[in-house]
């Protein structure tokens, strides 16, 4: 059986998150993604939460199996992995987000329709900025953090 690597697509990036509700709120309400599906693994006590942009309403209204199939058939999905109980564990320090020492992983990039308006909206919601569009050497981009400290780059369309 043959395969053609030029037909491959990047499906998803996975983040481990402390508080699933806070992360879903950030990506759904503040960043405009849709919750495609959530898969719970009862015995192992964790959930996989798949988020994406431009999800057709027909998919959002479909069965769990159809939503799951959609999540694993399109590019650009964000997978949030939540280990149950971390959200209420006072001693839990969180996950290494790659943006603190030692540095490693960087960020995801999100295209926005209006950078200034997007930044103002996020600022109004008290989202933490790492860089605003008028700061630093690279103008016209911004960086914010999600509830776990993962960086999200905001890029104007066509930048």
MARDREN-908994 format. One record per residue (C-alpha): residue in three letters; z, x, y. Coordinates in Angstrom, 2 decimals, always signed. Layout:
[site 'ALA'; [Z; X; Y]];
...
// end
This chain:
[site 'UNK'; [+0.00; +0.00; +0.00]];
[site 'UNK'; [-0.97; +1.39; +3.43]];
[site 'UNK'; [+0.71; +1.04; +6.80]];
[site 'UNK'; [-0.53; +1.65; +10.33]];
[site 'UNK'; [+2.16; +3.13; +12.62]];
[site 'UNK'; [+0.07; +2.28; +15.71]];
[site 'UNK'; [+0.81; -1.39; +14.99]];
[site 'UNK'; [+4.59; -0.87; +15.16]];
[site 'UNK'; [+6.63; -2.33; +18.03]];
[site 'UNK'; [+10.12; -1.63; +19.30]];
[site 'UNK'; [+12.06; -4.77; +18.42]];
[site 'UNK'; [+15.56; -4.29; +19.79]];
[site 'UNK'; [+18.27; -2.12; +21.25]];
[site 'UNK'; [+21.85; -2.65; +20.03]];
[site 'UNK'; [+25.06; -2.43; +22.05]];
[site 'UNK'; [+28.56; -2.74; +20.61]];
[site 'UNK'; [+30.56; -5.05; +22.86]];
[site 'UNK'; [+34.28; -5.69; +23.22]];
[site 'UNK'; [+34.09; -9.31; +24.41]];
[site 'UNK'; [+31.12; -11.35; +23.19]];
[site 'UNK'; [+31.70; -14.18; +25.67]];
[site 'UNK'; [+31.80; -11.80; +28.65]];
[site 'UNK'; [+28.65; -10.01; +27.48]];
[site 'UNK'; [+26.75; -13.24; +26.78]];
[site 'UNK'; [+27.75; -14.50; +30.24]];
[site 'UNK'; [+26.52; -11.28; +31.88]];
[site 'UNK'; [+23.16; -11.17; +30.09]];
[site 'UNK'; [+22.52; -14.92; +30.07]];
[site 'UNK'; [+23.92; -16.15; +33.39]];
[site 'UNK'; [+23.61; -13.04; +35.57]];
[site 'UNK'; [+20.61; -11.26; +34.05]];
[site 'UNK'; [+18.59; -14.35; +33.05]];
[site 'UNK'; [+18.21; -13.71; +29.31]];
[site 'UNK'; [+18.36; -16.44; +26.69]];
[site 'UNK'; [+20.59; -16.43; +23.64]];
[site 'UNK'; [+18.06; -16.42; +20.81]];
[site 'UNK'; [+20.51; -16.55; +17.91]];
[site 'UNK'; [+23.95; -15.48; +16.77]];
[site 'UNK'; [+24.55; -14.36; +13.21]];
[site 'UNK'; [+28.16; -14.34; +12.02]];
[site 'UNK'; [+29.26; -12.16; +9.11]];
[site 'UNK'; [+32.51; -13.88; +8.10]];
[site 'UNK'; [+33.64; -11.40; +5.43]];
[site 'UNK'; [+33.03; -8.35; +7.61]];
[site 'UNK'; [+34.35; -10.11; +10.74]];
[site 'UNK'; [+31.51; -9.32; +13.14]];
[site 'UNK'; [+28.62; -11.07; +14.86]];
[site 'UNK'; [+25.13; -10.04; +15.87]];
[site 'UNK'; [+23.96; -11.76; +19.05]];
[site 'UNK'; [+20.28; -11.56; +19.98]];
[site 'UNK'; [+19.22; -12.02; +23.61]];
[site 'UNK'; [+15.77; -11.95; +25.18]];
[site 'UNK'; [+13.58; -12.84; +28.12]];
[site 'UNK'; [+10.90; -15.53; +28.27]];
[site 'UNK'; [+12.01; -17.28; +25.11]];
[site 'UNK'; [+9.99; -20.50; +24.75]];
[site 'UNK'; [+12.01; -23.72; +24.90]];
[site 'UNK'; [+10.48; -24.69; +21.56]];
[site 'UNK'; [+12.22; -21.68; +19.99]];
[site 'UNK'; [+15.54; -22.44; +21.72]];
[site 'UNK'; [+15.35; -26.01; +20.35]];
[site 'UNK'; [+14.44; -24.88; +16.83]];
[site 'UNK'; [+16.54; -24.28; +13.73]];
[site 'UNK'; [+18.75; -21.26; +13.20]];
[site 'UNK'; [+16.24; -19.82; +10.72]];
[site 'UNK'; [+13.34; -20.18; +13.17]];
[site 'UNK'; [+15.37; -18.58; +15.97]];
[site 'UNK'; [+16.36; -15.70; +13.69]];
[site 'UNK'; [+12.74; -15.23; +12.62]];
[site 'UNK'; [+11.70; -15.19; +16.29]];
[site 'UNK'; [+14.38; -12.59; +17.16]];
[site 'UNK'; [+12.99; -10.23; +14.53]];
[site 'UNK'; [+9.33; -10.77; +15.39]];
[site 'UNK'; [+9.14; -9.97; +19.09]];
[site 'UNK'; [+9.62; -6.83; +21.18]];
[site 'UNK'; [+12.27; -6.32; +23.83]];
[site 'UNK'; [+15.31; -7.97; +22.26]];
[site 'UNK'; [+18.87; -6.94; +23.06]];
[site 'UNK'; [+21.30; -7.08; +20.15]];
[site 'UNK'; [+24.99; -7.34; +20.99]];
[site 'UNK'; [+27.27; -6.45; +18.08]];
[site 'UNK'; [+30.77; -7.86; +18.37]];
[site 'UNK'; [+33.60; -6.89; +16.03]];
[site 'UNK'; [+35.94; -9.87; +15.99]];
[site 'UNK'; [+39.32; -9.43; +17.64]];
[site 'UNK'; [+38.42; -6.60; +20.01]];
[site 'UNK'; [+38.34; -9.01; +22.96]];
[site 'UNK'; [+42.07; -9.72; +22.62]];
[site 'UNK'; [+43.24; -6.30; +21.43]];
[site 'UNK'; [+45.11; -4.73; +24.37]];
[site 'UNK'; [+45.01; -1.30; +22.71]];
[site 'UNK'; [+41.23; -1.37; +22.17]];
[site 'UNK'; [+39.66; +1.18; +24.53]];
[site 'UNK'; [+36.05; +0.03; +24.17]];
[site 'UNK'; [+32.98; +1.80; +22.92]];
[site 'UNK'; [+31.36; +4.96; +24.19]];
[site 'UNK'; [+28.49; +3.71; +26.36]];
[site 'UNK'; [+26.72; +7.08; +26.62]];
[site 'UNK'; [+27.16; +7.25; +30.38]];
[site 'UNK'; [+30.51; +9.01; +30.33]];
[site 'UNK'; [+31.20; +12.50; +29.01]];
[site 'UNK'; [+29.80; +13.52; +26.69]];
[site 'UNK'; [+26.64; +11.91; +28.08]];
[site 'UNK'; [+23.96; +10.66; +25.74]];
[site 'UNK'; [+22.39; +7.23; +25.84]];
[site 'UNK'; [+21.18; +6.21; +29.31]];
[site 'UNK'; [+20.26; +2.61; +30.07]];
[site 'UNK'; [+17.97; -0.35; +29.60]];
[site 'UNK'; [+15.49; -1.26; +32.34]];
[site 'UNK'; [+14.93; -4.81; +33.56]];
[site 'UNK'; [+11.98; -5.80; +35.75]];
[site 'UNK'; [+13.02; -8.14; +38.57]];
[site 'UNK'; [+10.89; -10.30; +40.86]];
[site 'UNK'; [+12.77; -9.38; +44.07]];
[site 'UNK'; [+15.00; -6.32; +43.96]];
[site 'UNK'; [+16.92; -7.02; +47.17]];
[site 'UNK'; [+17.62; -10.64; +46.21]];
[site 'UNK'; [+18.58; -9.64; +42.66]];
[site 'UNK'; [+21.01; -7.02; +43.97]];
[site 'UNK'; [+22.52; -9.46; +46.48]];
[site 'UNK'; [+23.01; -12.06; +43.74]];
[site 'UNK'; [+24.70; -9.56; +41.41]];
[site 'UNK'; [+26.82; -8.22; +44.27]];
[site 'UNK'; [+27.94; -11.80; +45.02]];
[site 'UNK'; [+29.04; -12.06; +41.37]];
[site 'UNK'; [+31.08; -8.84; +41.71]];
[site 'UNK'; [+28.87; -6.88; +39.30]];
[site 'UNK'; [+29.60; -3.16; +39.48]];
[site 'UNK'; [+26.81; -1.06; +40.97]];
[site 'UNK'; [+26.21; +2.55; +40.01]];
[site 'UNK'; [+23.37; +2.84; +42.52]];
[site 'UNK'; [+21.99; +0.47; +45.12]];
[site 'UNK'; [+18.30; +0.54; +46.14]];
[site 'UNK'; [+18.87; +2.46; +49.39]];
[site 'UNK'; [+21.14; +5.10; +47.80]];
[site 'UNK'; [+20.21; +8.43; +46.24]];
[site 'UNK'; [+16.85; +10.15; +45.96]];
[site 'UNK'; [+15.10; +7.39; +44.02]];
[site 'UNK'; [+14.65; +4.46; +46.36]];
[site 'UNK'; [+13.69; +0.94; +45.31]];
[site 'UNK'; [+15.63; +0.90; +42.04]];
[site 'UNK'; [+19.23; -0.03; +41.31]];
[site 'UNK'; [+21.71; +0.47; +38.50]];
[site 'UNK'; [+24.49; -1.94; +37.53]];
[site 'UNK'; [+26.87; -1.99; +34.57]];
[site 'UNK'; [+27.53; -4.72; +32.07]];
[site 'UNK'; [+31.10; -5.64; +31.00]];
[site 'UNK'; [+31.22; -2.68; +28.59]];
[site 'UNK'; [+29.92; -0.15; +31.08]];
[site 'UNK'; [+26.36; +0.05; +29.72]];
[site 'UNK'; [+23.89; +0.79; +32.52]];
[site 'UNK'; [+21.13; -1.62; +33.43]];
[site 'UNK'; [+18.35; -0.36; +35.70]];
[site 'UNK'; [+16.79; -2.97; +37.97]];
[site 'UNK'; [+13.14; -2.23; +38.69]];
[site 'UNK'; [+10.83; -4.20; +41.00]];
[site 'UNK'; [+7.76; -5.51; +39.16]];
[site 'UNK'; [+4.89; -3.04; +39.48]];
[site 'UNK'; [+7.15; -0.23; +40.68]];
// end
